[in-house]
Amino acid sequence: MGLKLLVCHFPPGTSKWNKIEHRLFSFITRNWRGRPLISHQTVVNLISSTTMRAGLIVKAAIDTDHYETEIKVSDEQMASLRLTPQSFHGEWNYALKPRK
């Protein structure tokens, strides 16, 4: 497709920078206060039934897909990527350009 992708990661331990997650988490924890979290489905149901006066709608679902783990990427594969670090924290933010 020839698209250039800009990838930006939050540094480790900084999910608090995610404004939506930070604002929403207090409502989610208040919603499930005092309820035993006995299954994944219970957690998903409690998260998805969270509401705010501002009208925010929360949707949650269990992802049952299987994802392969421990995929090894060779040095040659990494070297063939056209990664360009960004000026601000290039270790976390970079552009991935298409191969020619």
Secondary structure, DSSP 8 states (H G I E B T S, - for coil): ----EEEE---TT-GGG-HHHHHHHHHHHHHTTT----SHHHHHHHHHT-B-TT--B------------S----HHHHHHSEEEE-SS-TTTEEEEE---
